[in-house]
Amino acid sequence: MRLLSFAAPFCLAAGLALAGPAQAAEPENTLVIELSGGTVEIALRPDLAPQHVERLKTLAREGAYDNVAFHRVIDGFMAQTGDVEFGDMEDGFDPQRAGTGGSALPDLPAEFSDAPFERGTVGMARSQNPNSANSQFFIMFAPAPHLSGGYTVVGQVETGMEHIDQIKKGDQAANGAVADPDRMVRVTVAADE
């Protein structure tokens, strides 16, 4: 199944945003992403999407997100990652298939909310089936109100958005596909550090 391969780039991902400024999350609900350029902390929102948040934490704790590529990055829109099946740049990376895989765990039922898609919102990627989110997620560079209510919002970048801004951008003509992509070096839950 090709995730997020809609006719228009804006019809592809899902995310979360807090209604106001980012608020500190407790360590159990803080996802820490180490990038080559610095650390990003994401305040997860189990109040909005408990099953999706649990999935992100499970995969992080298994080390499944370590070395996974940002395979689709559209300047001014979003950076997508999390394909643990085909996106691991040290074990099984397949640039032709990155973005089509998930994890060995089952897909999740949608947990849509009215949280807006703002800069720094983190959402779950899915196919056209609303109940197909699995491991992939994306981080918004800019607001995208057209995504609100159609994707599961799971968190908000709390610190390190400047590092997300520096992720290598993809080719607009190739729907954001990135040649020689950047990666998440290590992903953990703050409570485990």
C-alpha positions as CSV (number, residue, x, y, z in Angstrom):
1,M,0.0,0.0,0.0
2,R,1.4,3.4,-1.0
3,L,1.1,5.7,1.9
4,L,0.2,9.3,1.2
5,S,0.4,9.1,-2.6
6,F,-2.5,11.3,-3.3
7,A,-3.0,13.4,-6.4
8,A,-1.9,16.6,-4.7
9,P,0.9,16.8,-2.1
10,F,-1.4,18.5,0.4
11,C,-3.6,15.4,0.6
12,L,-1.0,13.3,2.2
13,A,-0.2,13.4,5.9
14,A,-1.6,13.9,9.3
15,G,-0.6,15.9,12.3
16,L,-1.3,17.4,15.7
17,A,-1.2,20.9,17.0
18,L,-1.9,22.4,20.3
19,A,-4.5,25.1,20.3
20,G,-2.0,27.6,21.9
21,P,1.7,27.7,22.6
22,A,3.4,24.3,23.1
23,Q,3.1,23.2,26.7
24,A,5.6,21.0,28.5
25,A,4.7,17.3,28.5
26,E,5.7,14.9,31.2
27,P,8.7,12.7,30.3
28,E,6.5,9.6,29.6
29,N,4.8,11.6,26.8
30,T,7.8,13.3,25.4
31,L,9.4,11.8,22.2
32,V,13.0,12.8,21.8
33,I,14.4,12.7,18.2
34,E,18.2,13.0,17.7
35,L,19.0,14.5,14.3
36,S,22.5,15.1,12.9
37,G,21.9,18.8,13.5
38,G,20.4,18.6,17.0
39,T,17.7,17.3,19.3
40,V,13.9,17.7,18.8
41,E,11.4,17.1,21.6
42,I,7.8,16.4,20.8
43,A,5.0,16.7,23.4
44,L,2.8,13.8,22.7
45,R,-1.0,14.1,23.1
46,P,-2.5,10.9,24.5
47,D,-5.6,12.9,25.4
48,L,-6.3,13.2,21.6
49,A,-4.9,10.0,20.2
50,P,-4.1,7.4,22.9
51,Q,-3.6,4.4,20.6
52,H,-1.4,6.4,18.1
53,V,0.8,7.9,20.9
54,E,1.2,4.4,22.4
55,R,2.3,3.1,19.0
56,L,5.0,5.9,18.7
57,K,6.3,5.1,22.2
58,T,6.3,1.3,21.5
59,L,8.3,1.7,18.3
60,A,10.7,4.2,19.9
61,R,11.3,1.9,22.8
62,E,12.0,-1.0,20.4
63,G,14.6,1.2,18.6
64,A,12.5,0.8,15.4
65,Y,12.8,4.5,14.5
66,D,16.6,4.7,14.8
67,N,18.2,5.5,11.5
68,V,14.9,5.9,9.6
69,A,14.9,8.4,6.7
70,F,12.9,11.5,6.2
71,H,11.8,10.0,2.9
72,R,9.4,12.8,1.9
73,V,10.0,16.4,2.6
74,I,8.0,19.2,1.0
75,D,9.4,22.7,1.6
76,G,6.7,24.9,3.2
77,F,4.5,21.9,4.0
78,M,5.9,18.9,6.0
79,A,8.7,16.4,6.6
80,Q,7.6,12.7,6.7
81,T,9.4,9.8,8.3
82,G,8.7,6.6,10.3
83,D,8.7,3.9,7.6
84,V,10.4,1.3,9.8
85,E,10.0,-1.4,7.1
86,F,11.7,0.3,4.1
87,G,13.2,3.5,5.6
88,D,15.9,2.2,7.9
89,M,19.1,3.6,6.3
90,E,21.3,1.0,8.0
91,D,19.1,-2.1,7.6
92,G,16.9,-2.6,4.5
93,F,16.6,0.9,3.2
94,D,14.8,0.9,-0.2
95,P,14.5,4.4,-1.7
96,Q,12.0,3.1,-4.2
97,R,9.7,1.7,-1.5
98,A,10.3,4.1,1.4
99,G,7.0,5.6,2.3
100,T,5.0,2.4,1.4
101,G,5.8,0.4,4.5
102,G,4.9,0.4,8.2
103,S,5.7,-1.9,11.1
104,A,4.9,-5.5,12.0
105,L,2.1,-4.2,14.2
106,P,-1.5,-3.8,12.9
107,D,-2.8,-0.6,11.4
108,L,-4.6,1.7,13.8
109,P,-8.2,3.0,13.8
110,A,-8.4,6.8,13.2
111,E,-8.4,9.1,16.2
112,F,-9.3,12.3,14.5
113,S,-9.8,15.5,16.5
114,D,-10.4,19.2,16.0
115,A,-6.8,20.1,16.8
116,P,-5.5,22.4,14.1
117,F,-2.5,21.6,11.8
118,E,0.0,24.4,12.7
119,R,3.7,24.8,12.4
120,G,5.3,22.0,14.5
121,T,2.2,19.8,14.6
122,V,3.0,16.1,14.4
123,G,0.5,13.8,12.7
124,M,0.2,10.2,11.6
125,A,0.5,9.5,7.9
126,R,-2.0,7.1,6.3
127,S,-3.3,5.9,3.0
128,Q,-6.7,6.9,1.6
129,N,-8.2,4.5,4.2
130,P,-8.7,6.6,7.4
131,N,-7.9,3.5,9.5
132,S,-4.5,2.8,8.0
133,A,-2.0,4.7,10.1
134,N,0.8,2.5,11.4
135,S,4.3,3.8,12.0
136,Q,4.8,6.8,9.7
137,F,4.3,10.4,10.9
138,F,5.1,13.9,9.7
139,I,6.0,17.3,11.2
140,M,4.5,20.4,9.7
141,F,6.7,23.3,8.5
142,A,3.7,25.6,8.2
143,P,-0.1,25.6,9.0
144,A,-2.3,23.4,6.8
145,P,-5.9,23.9,7.8
146,H,-7.1,21.6,5.0
147,L,-5.7,18.6,6.9
148,S,-7.6,19.3,10.1
149,G,-10.1,16.6,11.1
150,G,-8.9,14.2,8.4
151,Y,-5.7,12.9,10.1
152,T,-4.8,11.9,13.6
153,V,-2.9,14.6,15.5
154,V,-0.4,13.0,17.9
155,G,1.8,15.8,19.2
156,Q,3.6,19.2,18.9
157,V,7.2,20.0,18.6
158,E,8.2,21.5,21.9
159,T,11.8,22.3,21.2
160,G,14.2,21.9,18.3
161,M,11.9,23.1,15.4
162,E,14.9,24.9,14.0
163,H,16.5,21.4,13.4
164,I,13.4,20.2,11.6
165,D,13.6,23.3,9.4
166,Q,17.1,22.2,8.3
167,I,16.1,18.7,7.1
168,K,17.0,18.1,3.5
169,K,14.1,19.0,1.2
170,G,12.8,16.7,-1.5
171,D,12.0,17.3,-5.2
172,Q,8.7,19.1,-5.6
173,A,8.3,17.4,-9.0
174,A,8.6,14.0,-7.3
175,N,6.0,14.8,-4.6
176,G,8.8,15.5,-2.1
177,A,10.9,12.4,-2.5
178,V,14.3,13.0,-1.1
179,A,17.5,11.7,-2.7
180,D,20.1,10.8,0.0
181,P,17.7,11.8,2.8
182,D,18.4,12.9,6.3
183,R,17.5,10.5,9.1
184,M,16.4,10.2,12.7
185,V,19.6,9.1,14.3
186,R,18.0,7.9,17.5
187,V,14.4,8.2,18.9
188,T,13.6,7.6,22.6
189,V,10.9,8.4,25.2
190,A,12.3,11.0,27.6
191,A,11.2,8.9,30.6
192,D,13.6,6.2,29.5
193,E,16.7,8.4,29.4
